[in-house]
Amino acid sequence: GMVSIGATVTVEEEEFGEETYTIVGSAEADPLQGRISNESPIGRALLGAKEGDQVVAETPGGEILFKILKVE
């Protein structure tokens, strides 16, 4: 499926291995719990992507490449 708000996304990052994020509205964001805002760099990069896609997030620390493993 495609990533939308409320989706839980399992991604693989080049340096950090697998991570699971839930995309939420900014009011519910809690990055330490893996709940990232749709307005954050990673949230924006993931929204609209599909399983198997590779996306690049532009973060303050530089670009991060993600491969989307699973969307629930």
N, C-alpha and C positions, 0 to 999 in steps of 0.2 A: 504494500500500500504506500500511499504518499504521506509525507510528514505534515501534520497539521497541529494546531494547538490542542493539547491534551494527549498527543501521541507520546509513547515511550519508545525511544530510539536507542538501539545498541550500535555503537560505532567502534571502529578500530582506528586509533591514532598511531602515527608513525612511531612516536617515542614512548607512548604510555600504554600501549596495548588496548584492551577493550574497556569501554566506559559505557554506562547507560544513563541517558538523560531523559527527563520528562519535560516537554515544552509546555510552559504555562504563561498566562498573562503576567505582566510585570508586577502586579500586586501580590502574586503568589510565589514569586521567584524565591528560591532558597538554594543557591548554588552548592552549598555544603551537602545538601540532601539530594543533589542531582537534578533539582528543579530549576530549569533555566528559562529566562524570559524570552519570549518571541522577539523582543527588541534587542537582545544581547547579540554580540557578533556571532557566537556559535548558533544561537537560536535562529537568527536570520539566515545563516548559511544552510541550516538543516531544513528549514521550512520549504515545502514544495519538492524536496528531493525524494527519491524512491530507493527501495532496497537495491543494493548493488552499485549505487551511484558513488562517485567520489566528489566531495565538495571541499572547498577551501574557505576557511573562516579567517577574516582579517581581524586579528586581535591586537591590543596594544603591544603585546610582546612579539608580534610578527605573524606570518601566515601559519595556520595549522591545517594539515591535510587530513581529512577524515574519509574512511570508507564506511558506508552505511551497511551494516550486517543484517539488521532486523528492525522492522517498524511494527509496533503493536498498538 
